[in-house]
Structure formats: C-alpha cells, structure tokens
Amino acid sequence: MLQESLIKIANVNEGQKVVQLLKRIAQWMKDNGINQWRYLLSGGDDEEILHAIKKKETYIVLHEDEVIATFTISEGQSEWDQHIFGDDVARDSLYLHRLAISPEWIGKGVGSELLSWIYQNISTDKSFLKLDCVADNRKLNQFYIDNGFEYMGETDHHSKYQKKL
C-alpha cells in the first residue's frame, strides 16, 4: 500500500491539513465509541501539533495528493512523555505521537506498514521507540503488541509501550 504513497516531513503550509485530519479521526473515534483524542475536537494540542511541524518532527503520508496518515517522532521528551514514562535520564528513546490513519484506510495494513517504514527510514542513535495510548482502547493496544512492542505497564490510564530500535 505505501509503495503507492509518498511519506515526507510535513511543511508549515501543510499544518492545517494535519490538524484537520487529526480532528476528523478524533470525531470518527468518538462516533465509534472509541475513547481516544477527544480533546483534539476542542482545539486541544493544535499549537503543539503545529509546533512539531515547525520542528520537522511530523510526517505525512500522501496518496494521490491526499493526506491519508500522519505521525510525529520526537527525540526529546515532552511534558506528557515525562508524566507517562518518567524522566528519560539515559536519553535513549524516540517518542512516537499521533500515529493516525484516515478512517477510509483503517484495516488495510497502513499502520503496520508505517511502523515498518519508521524502523527502516528513521536514522537515530537512540535505542528505543516509545509510545502510549489510552489503556481501555483494546484494539489499539493489541495492534502495538502485534507489531512487536513490549507492554511496560500503565500510568494515568495510558498503556506504555517500547520497542528496541
């Protein structure tokens, strides 16, 4: 699927497309009874999303000029990462945020392909890729386990995962 798409770092002119995609996905999840990212619907994290784009940490997936997915990879911990994982004293982790796929593309293997793409294309001296998700989102938790992530416990109703890079 991804061989027919372009994966690239989002530029500032694409920032609103990323925000709109994330809000559309958040609405879809709410409509489907999935408790994830509802704060995005009220503008929560808009500035953080745009800031990550300015820092060149956010990627988009374009399929026929349409943004169908996005994800952010950070080398440093955000306040949220510190809250969930504790202080990364060794500074040996990348943090994956907002891995999001347009509802029309869910269930077609895009998420697994994106994780594989990250491992093959993100060059780093870090040892781990870490992420978190809402603990009661069983399907998403299973997705990360199925893709080789190790469950590290739960903090504040969020499951913590890591995978060796």
Secondary structure as UniProt FT lines:
FT   HELIX           2..4
FT   STRAND          6..9
FT   HELIX           12..14
FT   HELIX           15..31
FT   TURN            32..33
FT   HELIX           38..42
FT   TURN            43..45
FT   HELIX           46..54
FT   TURN            55..56
FT   STRAND          58..63
FT   TURN            64..65
FT   STRAND          66..74
FT   HELIX           79..85
FT   TURN            89..90
FT   STRAND          93..101
FT   HELIX           103..105
FT   TURN            106..109
FT   HELIX           110..121
FT   STRAND          128..134
FT   TURN            135..136
FT   HELIX           138..146
FT   TURN            147..148
FT   STRAND          150..155
FT   TURN            156..157
FT   STRAND          158..164
//
